[in-house]
Amino acid sequence: MSEKPVRVRLWWRTNPLLPPLPKGYKLSRPARFGHQGEDWLRDAWSLSIEIQEERNEAGDQFALARFSAPDAPHEWLAPGGRFALFDGATVLAEGEIINP
């Protein structure tokens, strides 16, 4: 996994009737970053996510994120960066990097 995790804000795009992920839940999914084009799968990287807080009233959820691979482009995890987490062709969540 990558060096140091970064704090992220997540907006889930899945069914709002499903229960939110609990604090401590971990998942790893392919991520498309804001600067990547339509051919993003040629340079795709997975993020490992650990939920840190329950979902708030606005629907946001805060988590820690890091790349799953040690040779990943860690500079992509800069504050203000945006990404989307995928399950196949479905966007599970959109995220923003809060701080390193």
All heavy atoms as an XYZ file, in Angstrom:
805
protein
N       0.844     -1.189      0.000
C       0.000      0.000      0.000
C       0.882      1.244      0.000
O       2.060      1.161      0.250
C      -0.909     -0.006      1.210
C      -2.084     -0.938      1.057
S      -3.401     -0.465      2.149
C      -4.005     -2.046      2.576
N       0.245      2.381     -0.254
C       1.004      3.623     -0.340
C       1.525      4.033      1.026
O       1.167      3.464      2.049
C       0.139      4.735     -0.927
O      -0.674      5.298      0.070
N       2.329      5.043      1.000
C       2.973      5.540      2.201
C       1.957      5.959      3.261
O       1.577      5.181      4.115
C       3.886      6.702      1.818
C       4.853      6.330      0.737
C       5.254      7.480     -0.135
O       4.769      8.601      0.045
O       6.083      7.254     -1.025
N       1.503      7.174      3.174
C       0.633      7.753      4.205
C      -0.773      7.971      3.649
O      -0.926      8.504      2.562
C       1.240      9.089      4.645
C       0.509      9.765      5.755
C       1.202     11.057      6.123
C       0.374     11.803      7.134
N       0.907     13.140      7.401
N      -1.796      7.579      4.388
C      -3.159      7.812      3.887
C      -3.517      9.297      3.923
O      -2.953     10.068      4.689
C      -4.044      7.011      4.845
C      -3.235      6.869      6.087
C      -1.794      6.888      5.675
N      -4.454      9.669      3.072
C      -4.965     11.045      3.037
C      -6.433     11.026      3.440
O      -7.136     10.035      3.261
C      -4.799     11.686      1.639
C      -3.332     11.857      1.291
C      -5.509     10.878      0.574
N      -6.888     12.127      3.989
C      -8.291     12.256      4.390
C      -9.101     12.679      3.171
O      -8.704     13.590      2.434
C      -8.415     13.287      5.512
C      -9.797     13.395      6.114
C      -9.713     14.166      7.420
N     -11.000     14.609      7.877
C     -11.877     13.859      8.522
N     -11.592     12.606      8.777
N     -13.034     14.357      8.928
N     -10.228     12.014      2.970
C     -11.087     12.308      1.822
C     -12.535     12.460      2.264
O     -12.948     11.929      3.298
C     -10.990     11.211      0.736
C      -9.578     11.110      0.182
C     -11.456      9.871      1.245
N     -13.280     13.214      1.469
C     -14.737     13.327      1.638
C     -15.363     12.538      0.503
O     -14.991     12.706     -0.659
C     -15.175     14.783      1.568
C     -16.690     14.939      1.624
C     -17.125     16.388      1.495
N     -16.696     17.108      2.668
C     -16.117     18.309      2.653
N     -15.885     18.922      1.504
N     -15.768     18.904      3.756
N     -16.308     11.675      0.834
C     -16.975     10.843     -0.161
C     -18.442     11.217     -0.287
O     -19.102     11.508      0.723
C     -16.878      9.364      0.228
C     -15.475      8.780      0.323
C     -15.544      7.379      0.907
C     -14.804      8.769     -1.040
N     -18.944     11.197     -1.524
C     -20.359     11.356     -1.820
C     -20.782     10.073     -2.522
O     -20.368      9.833     -3.667
C     -20.611     12.550     -2.733
C     -20.224     13.852     -2.127
C     -20.987     14.639     -1.320
C     -18.981     14.544     -2.295
N     -20.294     15.772     -0.970
C     -19.053     15.733     -1.547
C     -17.798     14.268     -2.984
C     -18.003     16.644     -1.489
C     -16.761     15.162     -2.920
C     -16.874     16.339     -2.190
N     -21.561      9.262     -1.857
C     -21.965      7.976     -2.419
C     -23.004      8.173     -3.499
O     -23.939      8.955     -3.350
C     -22.484      7.056     -1.314
C     -21.382      6.707     -0.373
C     -21.124      7.289      0.842
C     -20.337      5.773     -0.596
N     -19.987      6.764      1.384
C     -19.481      5.821      0.536
C     -20.027      4.892     -1.627
C     -18.349      5.022      0.643
C     -18.905      4.091     -1.509
C     -18.082      4.168     -0.387
N     -22.856      7.454     -4.612
C     -23.763      7.549     -5.760
C     -24.601      6.280     -5.903
O     -25.278      6.105     -6.893
C     -22.962      7.781     -7.049
C     -22.180      9.077     -7.018
C     -23.120     10.261     -6.894
N     -22.416     11.527     -6.906
C     -22.592     12.471     -6.009
N     -23.428     12.297     -5.014
N     -21.929     13.595     -6.097
N     -24.535      5.415     -4.929
C     -25.309      4.185     -4.961
C     -26.704      4.446     -4.411
O     -27.034      5.563     -4.025
C     -24.606      3.086     -4.143
O     -24.354      3.591     -2.830
C     -23.298      2.673     -4.792
N     -27.508      3.438     -4.328
C     -28.888      3.539     -3.859
C     -28.949      4.212     -2.477
O     -28.406      3.683     -1.508
C     -29.498      2.135     -3.793
C     -30.955      2.151     -3.456
O     -31.477      3.108     -2.882
N     -31.630      1.077     -3.793
N     -29.620      5.362     -2.354
C     -29.679      6.076     -1.069
C     -30.476      5.316     -0.004
O     -30.390      5.642      1.178
C     -30.346      7.402     -1.421
C     -31.079      7.141     -2.679
C     -30.322      6.067     -3.415
N     -31.241      4.321     -0.404
C     -32.002      3.538      0.567
C     -31.153      2.465      1.249
O     -31.553      1.905      2.263
C     -33.219      2.893     -0.105
C     -34.213      3.881     -0.722
C     -35.337      3.130     -1.414
C     -34.753      4.833      0.335
N     -29.970      2.180      0.682
C     -29.078      1.216      1.313
C     -28.463      1.846      2.559
O     -28.214      3.053      2.595
C     -27.964      0.804      0.350
C     -28.396     -0.009     -0.861
C     -27.195     -0.241     -1.778
C     -29.005     -1.333     -0.444
N     -28.202      1.064      3.582
C     -27.585      1.637      4.787
C     -26.174      2.135      4.486
O     -25.480      1.559      3.637
C     -27.567      0.464      5.769
C     -27.721     -0.755      4.950
C     -28.433     -0.364      3.695
N     -25.743      3.207      5.156
C     -24.393      3.729      4.927
C     -23.343      2.746      5.440
O     -23.623      1.909      6.299
C     -24.376      5.032      5.734
C     -25.453      4.883      6.738
C     -26.484      3.976      6.147
N     -22.149      2.861      4.884
C     -21.054      2.020      5.351
C     -20.660      2.443      6.766
O     -20.549      3.637      7.051
C     -19.857      2.134      4.414
C     -20.090      1.648      2.987
C     -18.836      1.874      2.146
C     -20.492      0.192      2.971
N     -20.437      1.491      7.654
C     -20.102      1.834      9.035
C     -18.644      2.281      9.190
O     -17.789      1.953      8.363
C     -20.342      0.520      9.780
C     -20.095     -0.538      8.756
C     -20.568      0.058      7.448
N     -18.393      3.011     10.251
C     -17.034      3.430     10.594
C     -16.160      2.181     10.709
O     -16.576      1.164     11.257
C     -17.062      4.194     11.922
C     -15.722      4.695     12.359
C     -15.828      5.466     13.642
C     -14.465      5.931     14.088
N     -14.543      6.677     15.346
N     -14.960      2.259     10.133
C     -14.035      1.135     10.174
C     -14.120      0.212      8.966
O     -13.232     -0.606      8.750
N     -15.180      0.339      8.164
C     -15.344     -0.513      6.982
C     -14.227     -0.206      5.988
O     -13.857      0.945      5.783
C     -16.708     -0.252      6.345
C     -17.058     -1.204      5.232
C     -17.663     -2.424      5.506
C     -16.773     -0.893      3.909
C     -17.989     -3.303      4.485
C     -17.092     -1.764      2.884
C     -17.696     -2.970      3.180
O     -18.003     -3.836      2.169
N     -13.683     -1.253      5.359
C     -12.600     -1.084      4.390
C     -13.010     -1.657      3.041
O     -13.684     -2.681      2.982
C     -11.341     -1.791      4.873
C     -10.786     -1.206      6.154
C      -9.573     -1.970      6.619
C      -9.071     -1.406      7.937
N      -7.928     -2.161      8.447
N     -12.597     -0.973      1.983
C     -12.824     -1.463      0.635
C     -11.707     -0.963     -0.266
O     -11.007     -0.012      0.074
C     -14.185     -1.018      0.094
C     -14.385      0.462     -0.188
C     -15.329      0.623     -1.361
C     -14.972      1.142      1.030
N     -11.528     -1.615     -1.386
C     -10.544     -1.202     -2.379
C     -11.219     -1.260     -3.742
O     -11.799     -2.287     -4.103
C      -9.328     -2.127     -2.333
O      -8.359     -1.704     -3.260
N     -11.148     -0.159     -4.488
C     -11.817     -0.066     -5.781
C     -10.974      0.757     -6.754
O     -10.236      1.659     -6.348
C     -13.182      0.622     -5.652
C     -14.216     -0.139     -4.873
C     -14.680     -1.369     -5.657
N     -15.750     -2.087     -4.999
C     -15.588     -3.066     -4.127
N     -14.402     -3.439     -3.772
N     -16.632     -3.676     -3.605
N     -11.115      0.490     -8.055
C     -10.449      1.324     -9.052
C     -10.957      2.764     -8.954
O     -12.143      2.992     -8.714
C     -10.863      0.702    -10.385
C     -11.314     -0.677    -10.049
C     -11.858     -0.606     -8.655
N     -10.038      3.710     -9.143
C     -10.387      5.129     -9.043
C     -10.002      5.850    -10.325
O      -8.915      5.648    -10.862
C      -9.675      5.765     -7.860
N     -10.929      6.676    -10.788
C     -10.645      7.559    -11.928
C     -10.444      8.957    -11.360
O     -11.330      9.506    -10.703
C     -11.808      7.555    -12.912
C     -11.565      8.488    -14.083
C     -12.750      8.488    -15.014
N     -12.509      9.385    -16.130
C     -13.365      9.600    -17.092
N     -14.543      8.975    -17.090
N     -13.089     10.431    -18.077
N      -9.283      9.541    -11.641
C      -8.958     10.856    -11.118
C      -9.366     11.942    -12.104
O      -9.471     11.700    -13.305
C      -7.464     10.930    -10.784
C      -7.122     10.114     -9.572
C      -6.918      8.747     -9.678
C      -7.058     10.699     -8.325
C      -6.650      7.973     -8.556
C      -6.792      9.943     -7.204
C      -6.587      8.578     -7.316
N      -9.609     13.139    -11.584
C     -10.148     14.240    -12.366
C      -9.361     14.585    -13.613
O      -9.936     15.013    -14.607
N      -8.069     14.396    -13.612
C      -7.240     14.757    -14.765
C      -7.189     13.658    -15.824
O      -6.672     13.880    -16.909
C      -5.815     15.077    -14.303
C      -5.091     13.891    -13.775
N      -5.230     13.475    -12.477
C      -4.259     13.015    -14.382
C      -4.487     12.394    -12.299
N      -3.891     12.091    -13.441
N      -7.731     12.483    -15.520
C      -7.686     11.376    -16.468
C      -8.813     11.497    -17.493
O      -9.926     11.881    -17.153
C      -7.788     10.042    -15.744
C      -6.563      9.736    -14.907
C      -6.680      8.408    -14.206
O      -7.519      8.245    -13.331
N      -5.837      7.468    -14.588
N      -8.526     11.129    -18.710
C      -9.514     11.195    -19.787
C     -10.320      9.910    -19.886
O     -10.320      9.076    -18.974
N     -10.970      9.757    -21.022
C     -11.821      8.592    -21.253
C     -11.032      7.280    -21.266
O     -11.591      6.223    -21.023
C     -12.594      8.753    -22.563
C     -13.640      9.855    -22.517
C     -14.707      9.608    -21.464
O     -15.171      8.465    -21.338
O     -15.077     10.571    -20.767
N      -9.739      7.355    -21.558
C      -8.911      6.152    -21.598
C      -8.242      5.875    -20.246
O      -7.188      5.253    -20.175
C      -7.859      6.275    -22.698
C      -6.874      7.400    -22.450
O      -7.154      8.276    -21.594
O      -5.827      7.416    -23.114
N      -8.869      6.301    -19.169
C      -8.285      6.198    -17.829
C      -7.934      4.770    -17.439
O      -7.029      4.554    -16.628
C      -9.210      6.821    -16.791
C     -10.472      6.059    -16.548
C     -11.608      6.077    -17.294
C     -10.729      5.161    -15.473
N     -12.559      5.261    -16.752
C     -12.051      4.676    -15.632
C      -9.994      4.710    -14.384
C     -12.639      3.777    -14.751
C     -10.569      3.818    -13.505
C     -11.873      3.356    -13.690
N      -8.596      3.777    -17.993
C      -8.310      2.385    -17.631
C      -6.911      1.946    -18.057
O      -6.369      0.990    -17.498
C      -9.363      1.451    -18.232
C     -10.737      1.550    -17.581
C     -11.756      0.731    -18.359
C     -10.687      1.096    -16.126
N      -6.305      2.662    -19.006
C      -4.928      2.345    -19.408
C      -3.933      2.685    -18.306
O      -2.819      2.164    -18.295
C      -4.557      3.097    -20.679
C      -5.304      2.627    -21.877
C      -4.849      3.365    -23.093
N      -5.628      2.951    -24.249
C      -5.288      3.200    -25.470
N      -4.179      3.867    -25.733
N      -6.051      2.792    -26.457
N      -4.308      3.594    -17.426
C      -3.443      4.020    -16.331
C      -4.263      4.040    -15.042
O      -4.273      5.024    -14.307
C      -2.869      5.412    -16.631
C      -1.720      5.778    -15.714
O      -1.076      4.869    -15.149
O      -1.463      6.985    -15.544
N      -4.971      2.944    -14.793
C      -5.874      2.873    -13.641
C      -5.132      2.410    -12.385
O      -4.241      1.564    -12.452
C      -7.028      1.923    -13.942
N      -5.548      2.966    -11.270
C      -4.998      2.610     -9.960
C      -6.152      2.432     -8.989
O      -7.149      3.145     -9.057
C      -4.077      3.722     -9.454
C      -2.886      3.906    -10.335
C      -2.772      4.782    -11.373
C      -1.664      3.187    -10.277
N      -1.552      4.648    -11.965
C      -0.838      3.673    -11.305
C      -1.181      2.180     -9.446
C       0.439      3.193    -11.532
C       0.099      1.701     -9.672
C       0.895      2.200    -10.699
N      -5.985      1.509     -8.057
C      -7.020      1.282     -7.041
C      -6.680      2.044     -5.773
O      -5.512      2.158     -5.393
C      -7.133     -0.206     -6.706
O      -7.702     -0.899     -7.784
N      -7.736      2.554     -5.131
C      -7.599      3.188     -3.825
C      -8.157      2.254     -2.762
O      -9.213      1.650     -2.942
C      -8.385      4.502     -3.771
C      -7.784      5.701     -4.469
C      -8.720      6.901     -4.353
C      -6.419      6.045     -3.897
N      -7.430      2.161     -1.654
C      -7.931      1.472     -0.472
C      -8.545      2.533      0.422
O      -7.914      3.546      0.723
C      -6.796      0.757      0.258
O      -6.298     -0.287     -0.545
N      -9.781      2.306      0.824
C     -10.563      3.274      1.595
C     -10.898      2.668      2.952
O     -11.286      1.505      3.041
C     -11.885      3.605      0.862
C     -11.629      4.095     -0.565
C     -12.748      4.561      1.667
C     -11.038      5.463     -0.670
N     -10.750      3.468      4.010
C     -11.207      3.072      5.343
C     -12.122      4.165      5.868
O     -11.694      5.308      6.065
C     -10.043      2.863      6.304
C     -10.510      2.416      7.673
C      -9.384      2.128      8.642
O      -8.215      2.077      8.218
O      -9.672      1.974      9.836
N     -13.389      3.821      6.070
C     -14.378      4.786      6.537
C     -14.016      5.232      7.956
O     -13.767      4.404      8.832
C     -15.795      4.165      6.512
C     -16.141      3.671      5.091
C     -16.831      5.140      7.039
C     -16.145      4.737      4.033
N     -13.991      6.554      8.176
C     -13.599      7.117      9.467
C     -14.762      7.670     10.287
O     -14.645      7.798     11.498
C     -12.571      8.238      9.253
C     -11.265      7.733      8.695
C     -10.536      6.874      9.697
O     -10.157      7.342     10.755
N     -10.360      5.601      9.370
N     -15.846      8.036      9.617
C     -16.980      8.640     10.320
C     -18.279      8.142      9.703
O     -18.309      7.742      8.546
C     -16.944     10.172     10.195
C     -15.719     10.815     10.811
C     -15.687     12.320     10.601
O     -16.722     12.907     10.222
O     -14.619     12.905     10.809
N     -19.334      8.206     10.470
C     -20.661      7.889      9.941
C     -21.047      8.955      8.924
O     -20.537     10.079      8.955
C     -21.682      7.850     11.081
C     -21.381      6.805     12.149
C     -21.411      5.378     11.644
O     -22.206      5.084     10.724
O     -20.631      4.561     12.138
N     -21.956      8.646      8.032
C     -22.427      9.617      7.041
C     -23.147     10.755      7.762
O     -23.948     10.520      8.660
C     -23.357      8.917      6.058
C     -23.689      9.758      4.871
C     -24.350      9.031      3.733
N     -25.096      7.836      4.096
C     -25.712      7.058      3.232
N     -25.662      7.334      1.952
N     -26.379      6.008      3.623
N     -22.871     12.001      7.349
C     -23.507     13.146      8.000
C     -24.850     13.473      7.332
O     -25.252     12.817      6.371
C     -22.564     14.358      8.028
C     -22.195     14.856      6.647
O     -22.930     14.686      5.677
N     -21.040     15.495      6.550
N     -25.522     14.498      7.837
C     -26.854     14.864      7.335
C     -26.838     15.262      5.867
O     -27.823     15.083      5.162
C     -27.441     15.992      8.176
C     -27.796     15.576      9.577
C     -28.341     16.727     10.405
O     -28.684     17.784      9.836
O     -28.430     16.558     11.628
N     -25.717     15.812      5.396
C     -25.600     16.220      3.997
C     -25.329     15.021      3.080
O     -25.336     15.159      1.864
C     -24.490     17.250      3.850
N     -25.069     13.857      3.675
C     -24.790     12.665      2.887
C     -23.312     12.419      2.651
O     -22.941     11.467      1.984
N     -22.449     13.288      3.195
C     -21.004     13.120      3.064
C     -20.523     12.063      4.051
O     -21.124     11.866      5.112
C     -20.261     14.406      3.401
C     -20.669     15.595      2.556
O     -21.439     15.412      1.608
O     -20.210     16.698      2.866
N     -19.420     11.441      3.715
C     -18.785     10.517      4.639
C     -17.282     10.708      4.511
O     -16.756     10.810      3.404
C     -19.179      9.077      4.319
C     -18.900      8.131      5.446
C     -19.664      6.818      5.298
O     -19.982      6.391      4.202
N     -19.948      6.191      6.412
N     -16.594     10.779      5.629
C     -15.155     11.004      5.621
C     -14.428      9.685      5.814
O     -14.889      8.801      6.530
C     -14.767     12.014      6.706
C     -15.274     13.394      6.398
C     -16.526     13.795      6.833
C     -14.523     14.266      5.634
C     -17.012     15.050      6.529
C     -15.003     15.520      5.322
C     -16.247     15.919      5.775
N     -13.279      9.582      5.127
C     -12.524      8.338      5.137
C     -11.041      8.643      4.955
O     -10.657      9.780      4.670
C     -13.006      7.430      4.004
N     -10.228      7.616      5.120
C      -8.813      7.679      4.769
C      -8.643      6.894      3.482
O      -9.282      5.852      3.289
C      -7.947      7.072      5.872
C      -7.949      7.813      7.197
C      -7.088      7.066      8.211
C      -7.434      9.240      7.029
N      -7.770      7.401      2.597
C      -7.532      6.729      1.313
C      -6.038      6.641      1.065
O      -5.269      7.527      1.463
C      -8.203      7.501      0.184
N      -5.652      5.568      0.409
C      -4.270      5.391     -0.026
C      -4.290      4.488     -1.245
O      -5.240      3.744     -1.455
C      -3.395      4.813      1.074
C      -3.807      3.418      1.494
C      -2.873      2.780      2.487
N      -2.893      3.503      3.730
C      -2.045      3.309      4.722
N      -1.117      2.408      4.610
N      -2.119      3.996      5.814
N      -3.244      4.571     -2.035
C      -3.133      3.661     -3.164
C      -2.869      2.253     -2.667
O      -2.171      2.053     -1.673
C      -2.015      4.096     -4.103
C      -2.385      5.247     -5.002
C      -1.801      6.480     -4.847
C      -3.330      5.073     -6.004
C      -2.136      7.533     -5.677
C      -3.680      6.124     -6.839
C      -3.085      7.353     -6.670
N      -3.395      1.283     -3.378
C      -3.184     -0.118     -3.021
C      -1.807     -0.608     -3.452
O      -1.288     -1.557     -2.874
C      -4.262     -0.999     -3.662
O      -5.535     -0.622     -3.198
N      -1.211      0.029     -4.457
C       0.094     -0.395     -4.979
C       1.191      0.580     -4.557
O       0.997      1.797     -4.607
C       0.037     -0.472     -6.492
N       2.352      0.059     -4.155
C       3.429      0.947     -3.702
C       4.017      1.819     -4.809
O       4.537      2.895     -4.529
C       4.486     -0.013     -3.151
C       4.168     -1.338     -3.741
C       2.697     -1.346     -4.042
N       3.927      1.402     -6.078
C       4.501      2.177     -7.173
C       3.494      3.125     -7.828
O       3.727      3.654     -8.914
C       5.108      1.250     -8.226
C       4.095      0.272     -8.801
O       3.073      0.008     -8.148
O       4.336     -0.228     -9.914
N       2.381      3.371     -7.165
C       1.335      4.265     -7.680
C       1.820      5.717     -7.701
O       2.771      6.074     -7.003
C       0.092      4.144     -6.808
N       1.160      6.569     -8.481
C       1.528      7.994     -8.555
C       0.989      8.771     -7.339
O      -0.063      9.405     -7.396
C       0.878      8.448     -9.863
C      -0.302      7.542    -10.014
C       0.102      6.230     -9.432
N       1.726      8.747     -6.263
C       1.269      9.331     -4.995
C       0.976     10.820     -5.090
O       0.174     11.343     -4.319
C       2.282      9.033     -3.888
C       2.479      7.576     -3.680
N       1.527      6.771     -3.102
C       3.505      6.755     -4.022
C       1.957      5.522     -3.065
N       3.152      5.482     -3.629
N       1.570     11.496     -6.062
C       1.306     12.934     -6.224
C      -0.143     13.197     -6.632
O      -0.631     14.311     -6.497
C       2.280     13.558     -7.242
C       2.156     13.042     -8.649
C       2.934     11.746     -8.927
O       3.477     11.125     -7.993
O       2.979     11.353    -10.105
N      -0.858     12.186     -7.101
C      -2.272     12.348     -7.446
C      -3.141     12.546     -6.208
O      -4.292     12.946     -6.323
C      -2.778     11.144     -8.224
C      -2.219     10.992     -9.597
C      -1.221     11.741    -10.181
C      -2.609     10.037    -10.563
N      -0.970     11.287    -11.450
C      -1.801     10.243    -11.711
C      -3.541      9.013    -10.575
C      -1.930      9.467    -12.860
C      -3.662      8.240    -11.719
C      -2.861      8.471    -12.849
N      -2.592     12.265     -5.031
C      -3.364     12.400     -3.789
C      -3.139     13.762     -3.138
O      -3.113     13.887     -1.915
C      -3.001     11.259     -2.822
C      -3.343      9.861     -3.319
C      -2.937      8.813     -2.277
C      -4.825      9.740     -3.638
N      -3.015     14.789     -3.943
C      -2.818     16.153     -3.442
C      -4.154     16.752     -3.017
O      -5.199     16.447     -3.613
C      -2.180     17.013     -4.525
N      -4.139     17.629     -1.995
C      -5.379     18.276     -1.557
C      -6.112     18.961     -2.707
O      -5.494     19.567     -3.579
C      -4.895     19.303     -0.527
C      -3.608     18.738     -0.028
C      -2.980     18.051     -1.206
N      -7.436     18.810     -2.709
C      -8.270     19.394     -3.747
C      -8.503     18.471     -4.930
O      -9.376     18.726     -5.749
N      -7.722     17.403     -5.015
C      -7.897     16.454     -6.111
C      -9.227     15.722     -5.993
O      -9.731     15.493     -4.897
N      -9.790     15.381     -7.138
C     -11.071     14.678     -7.163
C     -10.921     13.346     -7.863
O     -10.066     13.181     -8.727
C     -12.130     15.522     -7.858
C     -12.499     16.761     -7.057
C     -13.696     17.468     -7.680
N     -14.225     18.434     -6.759
C     -15.277     18.220     -5.958
N     -15.916     17.092     -5.970
N     -15.701     19.169     -5.142
N     -11.796     12.416     -7.471
C     -11.756     11.076     -8.038
C     -13.141     10.451     -7.942
O     -14.019     10.952     -7.252
C     -10.730     10.205     -7.301
C     -11.018     10.036     -5.834
C     -11.813      8.995     -5.374
C     -10.514     10.930     -4.904
C     -12.095      8.842     -4.031
C     -10.780     10.789     -3.556
C     -11.582      9.746     -3.118
N     -13.305      9.352     -8.659
C     -14.533      8.552     -8.582
C     -14.113      7.110     -8.345
O     -13.133      6.636     -8.934
C     -15.345      8.664     -9.860
N     -14.826      6.420     -7.467
C     -14.594      5.002     -7.204
C     -15.565      4.183     -8.034
O     -16.755      4.510     -8.085
C     -14.807      4.688     -5.720
C     -13.865      5.365     -4.736
C     -14.287      5.039     -3.309
C     -12.424      4.943     -4.981
N     -15.073      3.125     -8.646
C     -15.883      2.318     -9.550
C     -16.043      0.885     -9.065
O     -15.161      0.333     -8.409
C     -15.243      2.281    -10.943
C     -15.488      3.518    -11.742
C     -14.731      4.661    -11.536
C     -16.482      3.555    -12.709
C     -14.955      5.812    -12.270
C     -16.713      4.699    -13.448
C     -15.955      5.826    -13.225
N     -17.165      0.305     -9.441
C     -17.409     -1.125     -9.350
C     -17.841     -1.534    -10.751
O     -18.986     -1.291    -11.145
C     -18.486     -1.446     -8.318
C     -18.686     -2.935     -8.127
O     -17.789     -3.708     -8.527
O     -19.724     -3.332     -7.590
N     -16.915     -2.069    -11.546
C     -17.184     -2.293    -12.958
C     -17.357     -0.941    -13.633
O     -16.539     -0.050    -13.473
N     -18.461     -0.760    -14.347
C     -18.734      0.509    -15.023
C     -19.560      1.467    -14.165
O     -19.859      2.575    -14.590
C     -19.465      0.244    -16.337
N     -19.914      1.054    -12.958
C     -20.774      1.856    -12.079
C     -19.949      2.714    -11.130
O     -19.038      2.213    -10.462
C     -21.688      0.931    -11.249
O     -22.447      0.113    -12.135
C     -22.609      1.723    -10.352
N     -20.287      4.009    -11.060
C     -19.647      4.899    -10.090
C     -20.283      4.642     -8.725
O     -21.485      4.829     -8.553
C     -19.812      6.375    -10.483
C     -19.230      7.290     -9.407
C     -19.156      6.659    -11.826
N     -19.470      4.209     -7.773
C     -19.953      3.978     -6.410
C     -19.969      5.268     -5.605
O     -20.893      5.513     -4.831
C     -19.057      2.980     -5.687
C     -19.024      1.567     -6.202
C     -18.044      0.741     -5.379
C     -20.411      0.963     -6.139
N     -18.915      6.064     -5.772
C     -18.785      7.299     -4.998
C     -17.890      8.260     -5.732
O     -17.041      7.857     -6.523
C     -18.211      6.994     -3.614
N     -18.085      9.541     -5.440
C     -17.159     10.581     -5.866
C     -16.468     11.075     -4.617
O     -17.035     11.047     -3.521
C     -17.912     11.707     -6.565
C     -18.524     11.247     -7.875
C     -19.297     12.349     -8.572
O     -19.115     13.523     -8.224
O     -20.084     12.003     -9.465
N     -15.220     11.510     -4.779
C     -14.460     11.936     -3.620
C     -13.586     13.131     -3.892
O     -13.282     13.452     -5.044
N     -13.211     13.791     -2.807
C     -12.282     14.921     -2.856
C     -11.254     14.725     -1.768
O     -11.601     14.371     -0.632
C     -13.021     16.244     -2.646
C     -12.100     17.442     -2.675
C     -12.811     18.755     -2.443
O     -13.972     18.735     -1.985
O     -12.211     19.791     -2.706
N     -10.000     14.969     -2.111
C      -8.920     14.842     -1.136
C      -8.887     16.110     -0.297
O      -8.815     17.223     -0.822
C      -7.580     14.602     -1.851
C      -7.678     13.280     -2.629
C      -6.438     14.566     -0.862
C      -6.802     13.185     -3.822
N      -8.990     15.919      1.015
C      -9.056     17.048      1.949
C      -7.639     17.505      2.342
O      -7.339     18.665      2.322
C      -9.829     16.667      3.233
C     -11.177     16.095      2.895
C      -9.930     17.830      4.191
C     -12.184     17.082      2.414
N      -6.810     16.558      2.759
C      -5.436     16.887      3.155
C      -4.551     15.652      3.043
O      -5.041     14.528      3.027
C      -5.384     17.463      4.565
C      -5.777     16.444      5.628
O      -6.214     15.343      5.328
N      -5.616     16.814      6.863
N      -3.240     15.878      2.973
C      -2.323     14.736      2.896
C      -2.161     14.056      4.243
O      -2.552     14.556      5.242
C      -1.018     15.365      2.422
C      -1.098     16.798      2.801
C      -2.550     17.143      2.851
